[in-house]
């Protein structure tokens, strides 16, 4: 018998079935990856925020200086590097970029910390400051020699605690659709952020 005659060929139906199975498996894997990515994005935003909080607190302690994390919420700020990047809305209560500065005791002059820059939250993630309590409002502050309008800030004292000694509450890392949110509290005395229950459970 010819050896070629023993080779079994796939029928058209068998090939279609295989393609359907492979397509289904790929579709399922894409769905799982999409879900994981959706959960990971706000987590990344939370990590950016908390790393900056810990870093700013540490800098204030080691350098014996006042440090402000600036939370710009409007494109009205005239700092050309970031103005066009800021998220804006009717209330101006959302921030997508944060940066640490040393700040003078009169809370008027901000000086960029060497090696630091604006940290942008992942696309679709922002800080909702609508209900945030005990943020400090900086009026006509100077950033890089340019005088700006008001903006909110978290300010650390030389001791590592917050300048107001009051807890900053309801600092919310959230997504555009609001499906995933992490509500962060910063202890006024220690300057350390909380770990939200939603973050622990995800």
Backbone as numpy.savetxt, mean C-alpha at the origin, in Angstrom:
# Nx Ny Nz CAx CAy CAz Cx Cy Cz
3.74 -59.42 -39.94 2.90 -58.22 -39.94 3.78 -56.98 -39.94
3.36 -55.98 -40.70 4.10 -54.74 -40.79 4.08 -54.00 -39.47
5.25 -53.50 -39.02 5.35 -52.83 -37.71 4.49 -51.57 -37.69
4.38 -50.92 -38.83 3.59 -49.70 -38.87 2.12 -49.97 -38.61
1.69 -51.14 -38.99 0.27 -51.48 -38.81 -0.09 -51.59 -37.35
0.90 -51.85 -36.47 0.63 -52.01 -35.03 0.48 -50.66 -34.32
0.91 -49.58 -34.95 0.82 -48.26 -34.32 -0.62 -47.80 -34.30
-1.11 -47.53 -33.05 -2.52 -47.13 -32.89 -2.63 -45.62 -33.10
-3.51 -45.19 -33.96 -3.70 -43.78 -34.22 -4.89 -43.26 -33.40
-4.79 -41.99 -32.99 -5.89 -41.38 -32.27 -6.98 -40.99 -33.25
-8.20 -41.21 -32.81 -9.32 -40.77 -33.64 -9.58 -39.29 -33.37
-10.35 -38.66 -34.21 -10.67 -37.23 -34.07 -11.41 -36.98 -32.76
-12.30 -37.87 -32.40 -13.08 -37.71 -31.16 -12.16 -37.77 -29.94
-11.23 -38.72 -29.94 -10.29 -38.83 -28.82 -9.45 -37.56 -28.67
-9.02 -37.00 -29.77 -8.22 -35.78 -29.72 -9.03 -34.61 -29.19
-10.29 -34.53 -29.59 -11.17 -33.46 -29.11 -11.38 -33.58 -27.60
-11.58 -34.82 -27.12 -11.77 -35.06 -25.68 -10.53 -34.62 -24.90
-9.35 -34.98 -25.41 -8.10 -34.59 -24.75 -7.98 -33.07 -24.69
-8.28 -32.40 -25.80 -8.21 -30.93 -25.84 -9.18 -30.30 -24.85
-10.37 -30.88 -24.73 -11.37 -30.36 -23.78 -10.85 -30.50 -22.35
-10.27 -31.65 -22.03 -9.74 -31.88 -20.68 -8.61 -30.91 -20.37
-7.68 -30.76 -21.32 -6.55 -29.84 -21.12 -7.05 -28.40 -20.96
-8.02 -28.00 -21.80 -8.58 -26.65 -21.72 -9.25 -26.39 -20.38
-9.96 -27.40 -19.87 -10.63 -27.27 -18.58 -9.62 -27.10 -17.45
-8.54 -27.90 -17.50 -7.51 -27.80 -16.47 -6.82 -26.43 -16.49
-6.55 -25.92 -17.69 -5.91 -24.59 -17.79 -6.85 -23.52 -17.25
-8.14 -23.63 -17.59 -9.12 -22.66 -17.10 -9.21 -22.65 -15.59
-9.17 -23.83 -14.98 -9.23 -23.94 -13.51 -7.99 -23.32 -12.88
-6.82 -23.59 -13.48 -5.58 -23.07 -12.90 -5.52 -21.55 -13.01
-6.01 -20.99 -14.12 -6.04 -19.54 -14.28 -6.93 -18.90 -13.23
-8.07 -19.55 -12.95 -8.99 -19.04 -11.92 -8.35 -19.02 -10.55
-7.64 -20.08 -10.21 -6.96 -20.16 -8.91 -5.88 -19.09 -8.79
-5.08 -18.93 -9.86 -4.02 -17.92 -9.86 -4.61 -16.53 -9.71
-5.74 -16.29 -10.39 -6.40 -14.98 -10.31 -6.86 -14.68 -8.89
-7.44 -15.68 -8.22 -7.90 -15.50 -6.84 -6.73 -15.20 -5.92
-5.64 -15.98 -6.09 -4.46 -15.78 -5.25 -3.86 -14.39 -5.47
-3.83 -13.96 -6.73 -3.28 -12.64 -7.05 -4.13 -11.53 -6.44
-5.47 -11.70 -6.49 -6.38 -10.70 -5.93 -6.15 -10.55 -4.43
-5.92 -11.67 -3.74 -5.69 -11.63 -2.29 -4.31 -11.06 -1.98
-3.34 -11.34 -2.84 -1.97 -10.94 -2.57 -1.76 -9.44 -2.76
-2.50 -8.84 -3.69 -2.30 -7.42 -3.99 -2.54 -6.52 -2.79
-3.68 -6.60 -2.08 -3.85 -5.76 -0.89 -2.87 -6.13 0.22
-2.46 -7.39 0.29 -1.45 -7.79 1.28 -0.14 -7.06 1.01
0.21 -6.94 -0.27 1.43 -6.22 -0.64 1.32 -4.76 -0.22
0.13 -4.17 -0.39 -0.08 -2.79 0.04 0.06 -2.63 1.53
-0.46 -3.60 2.28 -0.34 -3.58 3.74 1.13 -3.68 4.15
1.89 -4.54 3.46 3.30 -4.71 3.79 4.09 -3.43 3.50
3.78 -2.76 2.40 4.46 -1.50 2.07 4.22 -0.48 3.18
2.97 -0.38 3.62 2.62 0.58 4.67 3.32 0.26 5.98
3.23 -1.00 6.42 3.80 -1.35 7.73 5.33 -1.29 7.73
5.94 -1.65 6.59 7.41 -1.55 6.52 7.86 -0.10 6.64
7.08 0.81 6.04 7.44 2.22 6.15 7.20 2.73 7.56
6.16 2.24 8.21 5.89 2.65 9.61 7.05 2.20 10.49
7.44 0.94 10.39 8.54 0.43 11.22 9.86 1.15 10.89
10.10 1.37 9.58 11.33 2.03 9.18 11.40 3.47 9.68
10.28 4.19 9.60 10.24 5.59 10.05 10.41 5.67 11.56
9.76 4.76 12.25 9.87 4.73 13.72 11.32 4.46 14.13
11.95 3.51 13.46 13.34 3.17 13.76 14.26 4.35 13.48
14.01 5.04 12.37 14.85 6.21 12.01 14.71 7.30 13.06
13.47 7.54 13.52 13.24 8.56 14.54 14.00 8.23 15.82
14.01 6.96 16.18 14.70 6.53 17.40 16.22 6.65 17.27
16.76 6.15 16.17 18.22 6.09 16.03 18.83 7.46 15.73
18.09 8.29 14.98 18.62 9.61 14.61 18.15 10.71 15.56
17.31 10.34 16.53 16.79 11.31 17.49 16.17 12.51 16.78
15.29 12.19 15.84 14.66 13.25 15.06 13.18 12.95 14.87
12.45 13.95 14.44 11.04 13.78 14.12 10.93 13.30 12.68
10.07 12.30 12.46 9.90 11.73 11.12 8.42 11.73 10.77
8.11 12.18 9.55 6.73 12.21 9.08 6.56 11.31 7.87
5.55 10.45 7.92 5.14 9.72 6.72 4.04 10.55 6.08
4.33 11.08 4.91 3.37 11.95 4.23 2.39 11.11 3.42
1.11 11.44 3.56 0.04 10.72 2.88 -0.71 11.68 1.96
-0.17 12.00 0.80 -0.83 12.96 -0.08 -2.14 12.38 -0.63
-3.18 13.18 -0.60 -4.48 12.70 -1.07 -5.04 13.54 -2.19
-4.24 14.41 -2.76 -4.76 15.27 -3.82 -3.66 15.66 -4.79
-4.02 15.78 -6.05 -3.06 16.21 -7.06 -2.78 17.70 -6.95
-3.41 18.38 -6.00 -3.15 19.81 -5.79 -1.76 20.04 -5.22
-1.18 19.00 -4.61 0.18 19.15 -4.11 1.10 19.44 -5.29
2.01 20.37 -5.09 2.80 20.84 -6.22 4.12 20.11 -6.42
4.40 19.08 -5.63 5.62 18.31 -5.84 5.53 17.60 -7.19
6.29 18.07 -8.16 6.15 17.61 -9.54 6.41 16.12 -9.70
7.22 15.52 -8.82 7.57 14.11 -8.95 6.37 13.20 -8.78
5.43 13.62 -7.97 4.35 12.70 -7.63 2.95 13.24 -7.85
2.80 14.53 -8.10 1.48 15.13 -8.18 0.57 14.41 -9.18
1.11 14.09 -10.34 0.28 13.47 -11.37 -0.08 12.02 -11.04
0.59 11.45 -10.06 0.36 10.05 -9.71 -0.71 9.88 -8.62
-1.07 10.96 -7.94 -1.97 10.82 -6.80 -3.39 10.49 -7.23
-4.01 9.62 -6.47 -5.42 9.32 -6.70 -6.25 10.50 -6.22
-7.27 10.86 -6.96 -8.13 11.97 -6.56 -9.59 11.56 -6.62
-10.37 12.15 -5.75 -11.82 11.95 -5.80 -12.47 13.19 -5.22
-13.78 13.18 -5.07 -14.49 14.37 -4.62 -14.03 14.81 -3.23
-13.78 13.84 -2.35 -13.42 14.17 -0.98 -11.92 14.26 -0.76
-11.15 13.75 -1.70 -9.70 13.77 -1.56 -9.22 12.98 -0.36
-9.82 11.80 -0.12 -9.47 11.02 1.07 -8.76 9.72 0.74
-8.15 9.63 -0.43 -7.48 8.41 -0.83 -6.03 8.72 -1.21
-5.12 7.87 -0.76 -3.70 8.05 -1.08 -3.18 6.78 -1.75
-2.34 6.95 -2.76 -1.73 5.79 -3.42 -0.22 5.82 -3.32
0.34 6.90 -2.74 1.79 7.01 -2.59 2.12 7.56 -1.21
3.17 7.02 -0.60 3.60 7.48 0.73 5.11 7.64 0.74
5.59 8.53 1.62 7.04 8.75 1.68 7.43 9.29 3.06
8.57 8.84 3.60 9.03 9.38 4.88 9.93 10.60 4.71
9.80 11.55 5.61 10.64 12.75 5.64 11.03 13.02 7.09
12.17 13.65 7.29 12.39 14.25 8.60 11.63 15.57 8.58
11.16 15.98 9.74 10.33 17.18 9.81 10.81 18.07 10.94
10.78 19.37 10.71 11.20 20.32 11.75 10.20 20.30 12.90
10.63 20.76 14.07 9.76 20.71 15.25 8.53 21.59 15.11
8.63 22.62 14.26 7.44 23.45 14.06 6.51 22.86 13.00
6.87 21.67 12.52 6.05 20.91 11.56 5.82 21.68 10.26
6.82 22.43 9.82 6.67 23.24 8.62 7.58 22.82 7.48
8.73 22.26 7.80 9.70 21.92 6.74 9.99 20.43 6.71
9.77 19.82 5.57 10.05 18.41 5.37 11.33 18.25 4.56
12.20 17.35 5.02 13.45 17.07 4.31 13.47 15.59 3.93
13.60 15.26 2.64 13.63 13.85 2.24 14.73 13.08 2.95
14.41 11.88 3.38 15.41 11.01 4.00 16.25 10.38 2.89
17.56 10.48 3.02 18.47 9.98 1.99 18.20 8.50 1.70
18.06 8.20 0.44 17.84 6.82 0.03 16.38 6.41 -0.02
15.51 7.31 0.44 14.08 6.99 0.42 13.44 7.61 -0.82
12.28 7.14 -1.14 11.54 7.69 -2.27 10.06 7.46 -2.07
9.28 7.87 -3.03 7.84 7.62 -2.95 7.58 6.14 -3.15
6.81 5.57 -2.25 6.43 4.16 -2.36 4.99 4.11 -2.85
4.79 3.48 -3.99 3.46 3.39 -4.56 2.81 2.06 -4.19
1.54 2.12 -3.84 0.81 0.90 -3.55 0.52 0.19 -4.87
0.28 -1.13 -4.82 0.00 -1.86 -6.06 -1.22 -1.28 -6.77
-1.28 -1.47 -8.06 -2.39 -0.97 -8.86 -3.71 -1.48 -8.31
-4.65 -0.58 -8.12 -5.97 -0.96 -7.61 -6.06 -0.99 -6.10
-4.95 -0.65 -5.41 -4.93 -0.62 -3.94 -4.64 0.80 -3.48
-5.31 1.25 -2.43 -5.07 2.60 -1.93 -5.35 2.67 -0.44
-4.93 3.78 0.17 -5.23 4.03 1.58 -6.48 4.89 1.66
-7.47 4.36 2.32 -8.72 5.11 2.52 -8.61 5.83 3.86
-8.53 7.16 3.82 -8.37 7.97 5.02 -9.68 8.62 5.46
-10.79 8.18 4.87 -12.08 8.81 5.13 -12.42 8.84 6.61
-12.18 7.72 7.31 -12.55 7.63 8.73 -11.33 7.57 9.65
-10.14 7.82 9.10 -8.92 7.73 9.90 -8.88 8.84 10.95
-8.57 8.47 12.18 -8.52 9.44 13.27 -7.07 9.72 13.68
-6.85 10.94 14.16 -5.58 11.38 14.77 -4.40 11.45 13.80
-4.70 11.58 12.50 -3.63 11.96 11.58 -3.34 13.44 11.82
-2.12 13.86 11.51 -1.79 15.28 11.67 -1.86 15.97 10.31
-2.45 17.14 10.31 -2.56 17.89 9.07 -1.44 18.91 9.00
-0.64 18.79 7.94 0.46 19.72 7.75 0.00 20.83 6.82
0.14 22.08 7.26 -0.32 23.22 6.47 0.87 23.94 5.83
0.74 24.23 4.56 1.77 24.94 3.78 3.18 24.40 4.05
3.30 23.08 4.05 4.60 22.48 4.27 5.49 22.66 3.05
6.79 22.56 3.26 7.74 22.70 2.17 8.37 21.34 1.88
8.26 20.88 0.64 8.86 19.63 0.21 9.84 19.94 -0.91
11.11 19.67 -0.66 12.13 19.91 -1.68 12.17 21.35 -2.15
11.97 22.29 -1.23 12.03 23.70 -1.57 10.76 24.27 -2.17
9.73 23.41 -2.34 8.47 23.87 -2.91 7.40 23.88 -1.81
6.72 24.99 -1.65 5.67 25.08 -0.63 4.37 24.54 -1.19
3.79 23.59 -0.48 2.58 22.93 -0.92 1.38 23.33 -0.07
0.24 22.84 -0.46 -0.94 23.02 0.35 -0.94 21.96 1.44
-2.05 21.83 2.13 -2.09 20.91 3.28 -2.03 19.44 2.83
-1.52 18.59 3.71 -1.57 17.16 3.50 -1.53 16.46 4.86
-2.01 15.23 4.89 -2.02 14.46 6.13 -0.70 13.75 6.33
-0.38 13.46 7.59 0.89 12.78 7.88 0.79 12.00 9.19
1.62 10.97 9.30 1.83 10.25 10.55 3.20 10.69 11.05
3.26 11.29 12.22 4.52 11.87 12.70 5.02 11.12 13.94
6.29 10.71 13.87 6.93 10.00 14.98 7.84 10.94 15.75
7.80 10.83 17.07 8.69 11.60 17.93 10.04 10.90 18.02
10.98 11.54 18.69 12.31 10.97 18.89 12.28 9.69 19.73
11.21 9.51 20.47 11.06 8.32 21.32 10.47 7.13 20.59
10.04 7.34 19.34 9.44 6.25 18.57 7.93 6.25 18.60
7.35 6.95 19.57 5.89 7.06 19.63 5.38 8.12 18.67
4.06 8.22 18.56 3.49 9.23 17.69 3.54 10.60 18.33
3.62 11.62 17.54 3.75 12.98 18.03 2.57 13.39 18.92
1.38 12.91 18.57 0.18 13.26 19.34 -0.03 12.36 20.56
0.72 11.25 20.59 0.57 10.21 21.63 -0.81 9.55 21.60
-1.58 9.82 20.56 -2.90 9.21 20.40 -2.85 8.18 19.28
-3.61 7.10 19.43 -3.64 6.05 18.41 -4.19 6.58 17.09
-3.53 6.23 16.00 -4.10 6.47 14.67 -4.95 5.25 14.34
-6.23 5.46 14.14 -7.15 4.35 13.91 -7.84 4.48 12.56
-8.33 3.33 12.09 -9.07 3.26 10.81 -8.24 3.74 9.62
-6.97 3.37 9.62 -6.11 3.59 8.45 -6.29 2.35 7.58
-7.07 2.48 6.53 -7.55 1.30 5.80 -6.83 1.10 4.48
-6.22 -0.08 4.33 -5.65 -0.50 3.05 -6.76 -1.27 2.35
-7.18 -0.79 1.19 -8.33 -1.43 0.55 -8.15 -1.48 -0.97
-9.08 -2.16 -1.62 -9.07 -2.27 -3.08 -10.18 -1.41 -3.66
-10.11 -1.19 -4.95 -11.11 -0.35 -5.61 -12.52 -0.89 -5.44
-12.66 -2.21 -5.46 -13.99 -2.79 -5.31 -14.40 -2.97 -3.85
-13.46 -2.72 -2.93 -13.78 -2.79 -1.51 -13.95 -4.20 -0.97
-13.62 -5.22 -1.78 -13.83 -6.60 -1.34 -12.81 -7.03 -0.29
-11.60 -6.47 -0.35 -10.56 -6.81 0.62 -10.06 -5.54 1.28
-10.13 -5.49 2.63 -9.68 -4.31 3.36 -8.93 -4.73 4.62
-7.88 -4.01 4.93 -7.13 -4.23 6.17 -7.14 -2.93 6.97
-7.75 -2.98 8.13 -7.89 -1.81 8.99 -6.72 -1.76 9.97
-5.85 -0.78 9.80 -4.62 -0.70 10.59 -4.75 0.35 11.70
-4.27 0.00 12.89 -4.19 0.95 14.00 -2.73 1.09 14.40
-2.29 2.34 14.63 -0.92 2.58 15.08 -0.98 3.06 16.53
-0.31 2.34 17.41 -0.32 2.69 18.83 0.38 4.03 19.05
-0.30 4.95 19.72 0.24 6.28 19.92 1.48 6.33 20.78
1.58 5.43 21.75 2.72 5.44 22.67 3.94 4.72 22.11
3.70 3.60 21.42 4.83 2.81 20.91 5.14 3.09 19.44
4.16 3.58 18.69 4.36 3.81 17.26 4.30 2.55 16.43
3.86 1.44 17.02 3.82 0.16 16.30 2.43 -0.10 15.73
2.37 -0.64 14.50 1.08 -0.92 13.87 0.49 -2.25 14.33
-0.82 -2.34 14.23 -1.50 -3.59 14.57 -1.47 -4.53 13.36
-1.77 -5.81 13.62 -1.94 -6.78 12.55 -3.44 -7.08 12.46
-4.12 -6.63 11.41 -5.57 -6.83 11.31 -5.95 -8.31 11.29
-7.08 -8.62 11.88 -7.56 -10.00 11.90 -7.76 -10.52 10.47
-8.26 -9.65 9.58 -8.49 -10.08 8.20 -7.18 -10.50 7.53
-6.08 -9.84 7.88 -4.77 -10.17 7.32 -4.31 -11.53 7.86
-4.55 -11.76 9.14 -4.15 -13.04 9.74 -4.91 -14.21 9.12
-6.19 -13.97 8.79 -7.06 -15.05 8.32 -6.93 -15.33 6.84
-6.37 -14.40 6.07 -6.22 -14.61 4.62 -5.09 -15.58 4.31
